[in-house]
């Protein structure tokens, strides 16, 4: 689901029970009523591109809570229904379709469609294994079907996860060029279907990829002192949707505001709970 960090699973066991005790707070990106969000009208053929500072909600587990007052929802592409996307759209929300494009997940309905020799080592999460992204001829039609699903459900954008396999122990001799080629393919698959697309983590390749992606999604850049590396997206007028798990909002919000990041605190399981910068 997310790029592994040293001892992340251990931290998950230690931190989540503490976060369960915290209460959710509201922030400046929340509305005080149920009025639909207003977005600029798009010209024919123009893609949605969220500007810096756009508020967001990120929920990948549990029953989808559509009552959260956020203008953007980043939600699971497989588990979210077309009706739920339509409900959010009626309220003026923009929706991002979460997919794992760099790793295989044994719990997805299309898992059996992936040839077994495409599957590498585990990525740190149960049931997930890195994909051999060099083999684009085999992966492109599989990913295209997933992107078709996102489009047909009415999503505005895609969050492709596990986009930095070359920096991990994937089981394959992946290079930076392999990753650039694959990430650009993923961006093209989204754009060809009229959807925006975000670059997930992969900080080292931001200078080469900022022009190919419409926004960024990042985890824990404050904890690892990496947030300034996302500035090219902000300078290009593109939002950086950022989440922290282990730092309190008081630890990262002041810097996030300076950098114009769209920052929230989340639990590791990415349920409906969130805390925004106030």
C-alpha positions in Angstrom: 0.0 0.0 0.0 2.7 2.4 0.9 6.5 2.6 0.3 8.2 0.7 3.1 10.3 2.4 5.7 12.7 0.6 8.2 10.7 -0.8 11.1 7.4 0.6 9.7 5.4 -2.5 10.6 6.8 -2.3 14.2 5.9 1.3 14.4 2.4 0.5 13.1 1.8 -1.8 16.0 3.1 0.7 18.5 1.6 3.9 17.1 -1.9 3.0 16.0 -3.3 2.2 19.5 -2.1 5.7 20.6 -3.7 7.4 17.7 -7.0 5.7 18.3 -7.2 7.8 21.5 -7.0 11.0 19.6 -10.0 13.0 18.5 -10.6 14.4 15.1 -10.5 18.2 14.6 -11.6 20.5 11.8 -9.5 22.9 9.9 -9.5 25.7 7.3 -10.2 23.4 4.4 -13.5 22.3 6.0 -16.9 23.9 5.2 -19.4 24.9 7.8 -22.4 23.7 5.8 -23.3 21.2 3.1 -23.1 23.6 0.1 -21.4 22.0 -2.9 -17.8 22.8 -3.6 -17.2 25.1 -6.5 -14.4 24.4 -9.0 -13.4 26.4 -12.0 -15.1 25.3 -15.2 -12.9 23.0 -17.4 -12.6 23.7 -21.1 -13.4 20.7 -23.4 -10.5 18.2 -23.2 -9.0 20.0 -20.1 -8.0 17.9 -17.1 -8.6 18.8 -13.5 -5.4 20.0 -11.8 -5.7 20.8 -8.1 -3.8 23.9 -7.0 -1.5 24.1 -4.0 -3.3 24.2 -0.7 -6.3 22.2 -1.8 -7.8 20.3 1.1 -8.2 16.5 1.0 -9.4 13.4 2.6 -7.6 10.0 2.2 -9.5 6.9 3.1 -8.6 3.4 1.9 -10.1 1.2 4.6 -13.4 0.9 6.4 -16.9 2.0 5.3 -16.5 5.1 3.2 -17.5 8.3 5.1 -18.8 10.7 2.6 -19.6 13.3 5.2 -16.0 14.6 5.7 -15.8 18.2 4.7 -13.0 18.0 2.3 -13.0 19.2 -1.4 -11.0 16.2 -2.6 -11.4 12.5 -1.7 -8.6 10.0 -2.4 -10.3 6.6 -2.1 -9.8 2.9 -3.1 -10.6 2.3 -6.8 -11.8 -1.2 -6.4 -13.8 -0.9 -3.2 -15.6 2.4 -4.0 -18.7 2.1 -6.1 -19.9 4.2 -9.0 -22.8 5.4 -6.8 -20.4 6.6 -4.1 -18.4 8.5 -6.6 -21.6 10.0 -8.0 -22.6 11.0 -4.4 -19.3 12.8 -3.9 -19.5 14.4 -7.3 -23.0 15.7 -6.5 -21.6 17.4 -3.4 -18.9 19.1 -5.6 -16.0 16.8 -4.4 -13.3 15.7 -6.7 -12.3 12.1 -6.5 -9.0 10.3 -6.8 -8.9 6.6 -7.6 -6.3 4.8 -5.5 -4.6 1.9 -7.3 -1.4 0.0 -6.7 0.5 0.1 -10.0 3.9 -0.9 -8.9 3.0 -3.9 -6.7 0.7 -6.9 -7.0 -1.9 -7.4 -4.3 -3.3 -10.9 -3.8 -6.7 -9.6 -2.6 -7.7 -7.8 -5.7 -10.2 -9.3 -8.1 -7.8 -9.3 -11.0 -4.9 -10.8 -9.1 -5.0 -14.1 -11.1 -4.5 -12.1 -14.4 -0.9 -11.3 -13.4 1.7 -13.8 -14.7 3.6 -15.2 -11.7 7.0 -14.4 -13.2 6.0 -10.7 -13.0 5.9 -10.9 -9.2 9.0 -10.1 -7.1 9.7 -9.8 -3.4 7.3 -8.6 -0.8 7.1 -4.9 -0.3 6.6 -5.0 3.4 2.8 -5.4 3.4 1.0 -8.8 3.7 -0.2 -10.1 0.3 1.8 -7.6 -1.7 4.8 -8.1 -4.0 6.8 -5.8 -6.3 6.1 -6.0 -10.0 8.7 -6.3 -12.7 8.0 -2.9 -14.2 10.4 -3.5 -17.1 7.9 -5.7 -18.7 5.6 -3.0 -19.9 4.1 -5.0 -22.8 2.5 -7.3 -20.2 1.7 -4.7 -17.5 0.2 -2.0 -19.8 -3.0 -3.9 -20.7 -3.5 -5.0 -17.0 -3.1 -1.4 -15.8 -5.3 -0.1 -18.6 -8.2 -2.2 -17.4 -7.8 -0.8 -14.0 -7.7 2.8 -15.3 -10.8 2.0 -17.4 -12.5 1.0 -14.2 -11.6 4.3 -12.5 -12.9 6.3 -15.5 -16.1 4.3 -15.8 -16.8 4.9 -12.1 -16.5 8.6 -12.7 -13.2 9.4 -10.9 -11.4 12.6 -11.7 -7.9 11.4 -11.1 -5.7 8.4 -10.1 -3.2 7.9 -7.3 -0.9 5.1 -8.6 1.0 3.6 -5.6 4.3 1.8 -5.3 6.0 4.0 -8.0 9.5 3.7 -6.6 10.3 0.0 -6.9 13.8 0.8 -8.3 14.7 2.2 -4.9 13.6 -1.0 -3.0 14.6 -4.6 -2.8 12.1 -5.7 -5.5 13.7 -8.9 -6.6 14.4 -7.4 -10.0 17.4 -5.3 -11.2 15.3 -2.2 -11.8 17.0 1.0 -12.7 16.0 4.7 -12.5 15.4 4.7 -16.3 13.1 1.7 -15.9 11.1 3.6 -13.3 10.9 6.8 -15.4 9.6 4.8 -18.4 7.0 3.0 -16.3 5.9 6.1 -14.4 5.4 8.0 -17.6 3.4 5.1 -19.0 1.1 5.2 -16.0 0.7 9.0 -16.4 -0.2 8.5 -20.1 -2.8 5.8 -19.2 -4.6 8.3 -16.9 -4.3 11.2 -19.3 -5.6 9.2 -22.3 -8.7 8.6 -20.3 -9.2 12.2 -19.3 -8.1 11.8 -15.7 -5.5 13.6 -13.8 -2.7 11.6 -12.1 -0.5 12.1 -9.1 3.1 11.1 -8.5 3.3 9.0 -5.3 6.5 9.5 -3.3 9.5 8.9 -5.7 11.1 12.1 -4.6 14.4 11.5 -6.5 12.6 11.7 -9.8 10.4 14.7 -9.2 12.6 17.0 -11.4 12.1 14.6 -14.4 8.5 13.8 -13.7 6.8 17.0 -12.5 5.8 17.8 -16.0 4.1 14.5 -16.5 2.0 14.5 -13.4 -0.8 16.8 -12.2 -0.2 16.7 -8.5 1.9 14.7 -5.9 1.0 12.4 -3.0 3.5 12.1 -0.3 3.8 10.3 3.0 6.0 11.4 5.9 8.1 14.0 4.2 8.1 16.0 7.4 9.2 13.1 9.6 12.1 12.5 7.2 12.9 16.1 6.5 12.1 15.8 2.8 9.2 18.2 2.2 11.3 20.9 0.4 12.0 18.4 -2.3 8.3 18.6 -3.4 8.6 22.3 -4.1 8.8 21.8 -7.9 5.1 20.7 -7.9 4.1 23.8 -5.9 6.1 26.1 -8.2 4.3 24.5 -11.1 0.9 25.3 -9.5 0.2 21.7 -8.6 -1.0 20.5 -5.2 1.0 18.3 -2.9 -1.3 16.0 -0.9 0.8 15.1 2.2 0.1 12.8 5.1 2.0 12.3 8.4 1.4 9.3 10.7 3.7 9.7 13.7 4.1 13.5 14.0 1.4 15.7 15.6 0.0 18.5 13.6 1.9 21.0 15.7 5.1 19.4 14.5 4.5 19.7 10.8 1.7 22.1 10.1 3.7 25.4 10.4 6.3 24.3 7.9 3.6 22.7 5.7 1.8 26.1 5.5 5.0 27.8 4.5 5.6 25.3 1.8 1.9 25.4 0.7 1.4 21.7 1.2 -2.0 20.1 1.6 -1.1 18.3 4.9 -3.1 16.1 7.2 -2.4 13.6 10.0 -3.7 10.1 9.4 -3.6 6.7 11.1 -1.6 4.0 9.4 -4.7 2.0 8.4 -6.0 5.1 6.5 -9.5 4.8 7.8 -11.9 7.9 7.8 -10.1 9.6 10.8 -8.0 12.6 9.9 -6.7 15.7 11.6 -6.0 18.8 9.4 -3.8 21.8 10.0 -5.7 24.6 11.8 
